[in-house]
Amino acid sequence: MADSSRLYFRQLLSGLDVAEDDPVAQQMVNFVYLIGDRETGEAVAVDPAYDQQGLLDLLEADGMRLTGALATHYHADHVGGSLGGMAEITGIAELLDLVSVPIHVQDDEVEWIHRSTGVSTDELVRHRSGDTVMVGEIPITLIHTPGHTPGSQCFLVDGTKLVAGDTLFLDGCGRTDLPGSDPEQMYASLTQRLAQVPDDVVLYPGHLYSEKPSATMAETRSRNVVFRPSSLEQWMMMFAR
């Protein structure tokens, strides 16, 4: 684990901290994350939708520079594209127009992200679960958590923070009735794949769907209803839809 003073970490609420005048961002309440190494000035953006120039401006003001991006999953409100035909959201395609950086995605999500954003698969860096992306001396471990989408992934940042996208919220979890979703895989991701994440790690979700923007995994596990079923059968009865 790196010296805590080296870790640069910002949780930004779309529609408030960035894309302030975007009504879609205000409605969707997505979080965008900036993660970096203060000593080297390197940083990555997680799910850089809505306001790519604004993110670059924030990094510059903080004395940081963008060296990559990470995608939790393919949905338009996270990586750009069409939001069910209702709106077009900018994302990684527009980011690449501004700066040439690697886009780190889970291998099972590559084709989905390509179809959603139009970004060539050659521009996407494929990963498997357990891979580590280094930002300076800050390690980000990639955890494959299918269920919401086939290639959903969470990011364990420096062993202290879990950026979970739409896999896990403080209250509830991502929907499992969308294209590519699988409720049985979601149960396994929540109860098995994320079991490796210690209780003292702080959860940072993909949306502000609760009063607080973050909480420890211990608090989340004790309060979140998705952890109450004691078996897959019970979980499917309560949450499969």
C-alpha positions in Angstrom: 0.0 0.0 0.0 1.4 3.4 -1.0 1.9 6.3 1.4 -1.7 7.7 1.9 -0.4 11.2 1.2 0.5 10.0 -2.4 -3.0 8.9 -3.2 -5.0 11.4 -5.2 -8.7 10.5 -5.1 -11.7 12.6 -6.1 -15.4 11.6 -6.2 -17.2 13.9 -8.6 -21.0 14.1 -8.9 -22.1 14.6 -12.5 -24.6 17.5 -12.7 -23.0 19.2 -9.7 -19.2 18.9 -9.7 -18.9 18.5 -13.5 -21.4 19.0 -16.3 -23.2 21.4 -14.0 -25.7 22.6 -16.6 -26.4 19.2 -18.1 -30.0 18.1 -17.2 -29.3 14.5 -18.1 -26.3 14.4 -15.7 -28.4 16.0 -13.0 -31.1 13.3 -13.4 -28.7 10.3 -13.6 -26.6 11.4 -10.6 -23.5 9.4 -11.8 -20.2 9.6 -10.0 -17.0 10.0 -11.9 -13.7 9.2 -10.1 -10.2 10.7 -10.5 -7.5 8.5 -9.1 -3.8 9.3 -9.2 -0.3 9.6 -7.6 0.4 13.0 -6.3 4.2 12.6 -6.5 4.2 11.6 -10.2 1.2 13.7 -11.2 -0.4 10.7 -13.1 -4.1 10.1 -12.9 -6.9 8.0 -14.4 -10.6 8.7 -14.8 -13.2 6.1 -13.9 -16.4 6.3 -16.1 -15.6 9.7 -17.7 -19.1 10.5 -19.0 -20.8 13.9 -19.6 -17.9 16.4 -19.3 -14.5 15.3 -20.6 -13.0 18.7 -20.9 -14.2 19.6 -17.4 -12.4 16.5 -16.0 -9.2 17.5 -17.8 -9.5 21.1 -16.4 -10.0 19.8 -12.9 -6.9 17.6 -13.1 -4.8 20.5 -14.5 -6.0 22.7 -11.7 -4.8 20.0 -9.2 -1.5 19.7 -10.9 -2.3 16.3 -12.3 -2.4 14.9 -15.9 -4.6 12.2 -17.4 -2.7 9.0 -18.3 -5.7 6.6 -18.7 -9.3 5.8 -18.1 -11.1 2.8 -16.6 -14.6 1.7 -17.5 -16.8 -0.2 -14.9 -19.2 -1.3 -17.7 -20.7 -0.4 -21.1 -23.8 1.7 -20.2 -24.0 5.1 -21.7 -24.2 7.0 -18.5 -20.8 5.6 -17.6 -18.8 5.5 -20.9 -21.0 7.5 -23.3 -23.4 6.6 -26.1 -27.2 6.5 -26.5 -29.3 6.5 -23.4 -32.1 4.3 -24.6 -32.7 6.7 -27.5 -33.6 9.5 -25.1 -30.3 11.3 -25.1 -26.7 11.1 -26.3 -24.1 11.2 -23.6 -20.5 12.0 -24.3 -17.8 9.6 -22.9 -14.7 7.8 -23.8 -14.9 8.5 -27.5 -14.9 12.3 -26.9 -12.2 11.8 -24.3 -10.0 10.2 -26.9 -10.6 13.1 -29.2 -9.0 15.3 -26.5 -6.2 13.1 -25.3 -4.7 9.8 -26.4 -4.8 7.5 -23.3 -5.5 3.8 -22.8 -9.0 2.8 -21.9 -8.9 -0.2 -19.5 -11.9 -2.5 -19.8 -12.8 -6.1 -18.7 -12.4 -8.6 -21.6 -16.0 -9.7 -21.5 -17.2 -6.0 -22.0 -15.1 -5.1 -25.0 -17.7 -5.8 -27.7 -20.4 -4.2 -25.6 -18.4 -1.0 -25.1 -17.5 -0.9 -28.8 -21.2 -1.1 -29.8 -22.2 1.4 -27.2 -19.5 4.1 -27.8 -18.2 3.4 -31.3 -14.7 3.2 -30.0 -12.6 0.7 -31.9 -11.8 -2.5 -30.0 -8.1 -1.8 -30.8 -8.3 1.3 -28.6 -9.5 -0.7 -25.6 -7.0 -2.4 -23.3 -8.4 -5.8 -22.3 -8.1 -7.1 -18.8 -8.9 -10.2 -16.7 -10.0 -10.3 -13.1 -7.0 -9.8 -10.8 -5.1 -7.6 -13.1 -3.5 -4.5 -11.7 -3.3 -1.1 -13.3 -0.6 1.1 -11.9 -1.0 4.9 -11.7 2.4 6.0 -10.7 2.9 3.9 -7.5 -0.8 3.6 -6.8 -2.1 0.1 -7.6 -5.7 -0.4 -8.8 -6.8 -4.1 -8.7 -9.5 -5.0 -11.2 -12.2 -7.4 -9.9 -14.6 -8.9 -12.5 -18.1 -8.7 -11.1 -20.6 -9.8 -13.8 -24.3 -9.6 -13.1 -25.3 -6.0 -14.1 -23.5 -6.6 -17.4 -21.2 -9.4 -18.6 -18.0 -7.5 -18.0 -18.8 -5.3 -15.1 -15.8 -4.7 -12.9 -14.9 -3.0 -9.6 -11.7 -1.3 -8.8 -9.8 -1.8 -5.5 -7.7 1.3 -5.1 -4.6 1.0 -3.1 -6.3 -1.6 -0.9 -8.4 1.1 0.8 -11.2 2.1 -1.6 -13.6 0.1 -3.8 -15.0 1.9 -6.8 -17.9 -0.4 -7.6 -19.8 1.2 -10.6 -23.3 -0.3 -10.7 -22.3 -3.6 -9.2 -23.0 -2.5 -5.6 -24.6 0.6 -4.1 -24.8 1.6 -0.5 -28.5 0.6 -0.8 -29.2 -2.2 -3.3 -27.3 -3.3 -6.4 -27.4 -2.8 -10.2 -30.4 -4.0 -12.2 -30.3 -7.5 -13.5 -33.1 -7.2 -16.1 -31.1 -5.4 -18.8 -29.3 -6.8 -21.9 -26.4 -8.8 -20.7 -27.6 -8.9 -17.1 -27.7 -12.2 -15.1 -29.1 -12.3 -11.5 -27.3 -15.5 -10.6 -24.0 -14.0 -11.6 -24.8 -10.9 -9.6 -25.4 -13.0 -6.5 -22.0 -14.7 -7.0 -20.3 -11.3 -7.6 -21.7 -9.9 -4.4 -21.2 -12.8 -2.1 -18.1 -14.5 -3.6 -16.0 -12.2 -5.8 -16.4 -9.2 -3.5 -15.8 -11.3 -0.4 -12.1 -10.7 -0.9 -12.7 -7.0 -0.1 -12.0 -6.3 3.6 -14.7 -4.7 5.9 -12.6 -1.6 6.4 -12.4 -0.7 2.7 -14.6 2.2 1.8 -17.2 1.6 -0.9 -17.7 4.3 -3.6 -20.7 3.5 -5.9 -21.5 4.5 -9.5 -24.5 6.7 -8.5 -25.7 8.7 -5.6 -28.7 6.5 -4.8 -28.4 6.9 -1.0 -28.1 9.7 1.5 -24.3 9.2 1.9 -21.9 9.1 -1.0 -19.7 6.3 0.5 -19.6 3.9 3.4 -17.3 1.1 4.6 -17.9 -2.4 3.3 -18.7 -3.5 6.9 -21.6 -1.0 7.1 -22.8 -1.8 3.6 -22.8 -5.5 4.3 -24.7 -5.0 7.5 -27.3 -2.6 6.1 -27.8 -3.4 2.5 -30.7 -5.7 1.8 -28.9 -7.5 -1.0 -26.7 -9.3 1.6 -29.7 -10.6 3.7 -30.5 -13.7 1.7 -28.6 -16.8 2.9 -28.8 -18.7 -0.3 -29.0 -18.2 -4.1 -32.6 -19.4 -4.0 -33.6 -16.8 -1.5 -31.7 -14.1 -3.4 -33.4 -15.0 -6.7 -36.8 -14.9 -5.0 -36.1 -11.4 -3.7 -34.1 -9.8 -6.4 -34.3 -11.6 -9.8 -36.5 -9.6 -12.1 
